[in-house]
Each structure stands twice: as structure tokens, then as C-alpha cells.
Amino acid sequence: MISLCLSIWARSPRAYTDLRNSEILLLPSGRQLSRYKNSVKQKPGFNDQVFQWMLYTAQHQNVPSHGYEGGIMFDEVSVQEDLVFHKSGDVVQLTGFVDSSDEAHSLDILKNGGES
């Protein structure tokens, strides 16, 4: 249910608020959804937990090992402006910036014909 709420809220916070205020369903507030979304640490690259979930699901559905091969398709990508402060003890970390790491530098070298 949380995933559906997050999906609606990400597409249109106003529509989600209207649905929540209609009191047809008891839904979490936008603030609570934001907290839930930000509770998962975001980092660039692939999320190993997703691959672990895929393996776990395949094993519990008795998919044979040769059926583990396949591909991942991204149907939709959503970019949201969202800077979050995470505090752990005395350490404060700002999350939400994109880390393009070495790939961006390599692409820049290729684009400029070998000059960095």
C-alpha cells in the first residue's frame, strides 16, 4: 500500500492530498511518505538489495537456475528535487546530490577527444 501511495504522491502531491482528504481510505500524510522515502539511503548505481530480492523471489517460486538469466528494463525514471540531512551522532550528511563518479569523467574525456 505504501508503494501505491508513494507512486501517486510522486506523480501529483495535490492529487494525493485530495484523495487523502476525501477520507475514502485512511492514507498516510505526505510528510510521512517523505520520511518513508528518505529512510532508504540513496546512492548512485545498482541497489544490491534489489538483486537479493529478485533471487529470493525466484527461489521461492521454484524457478530453475537456468531461469535466473534475463534483463532489467527501466520503464520510467523520476528525478525529484530532494535534499535530505541525515544525522548520525555528530556527523551530518547531505543526501540528494548526484554522484556521477568516474563514468562522467571518462565520458568527458571521450567527448573532448582524449583531453580531460
Buried (B, 14 or more C-beta within 10 A) or exposed (E): EEEEBBEBBEEEEEEBBEBBEEEEEEBBEBEEBBEBBBEEEEEEEEEEEEEEEEEEEBEEEEEEEEEEEEEEEEEEEEEEEEEBEEEEEEEEEEEEEEEEEEEEEEEEEEEEEEEE
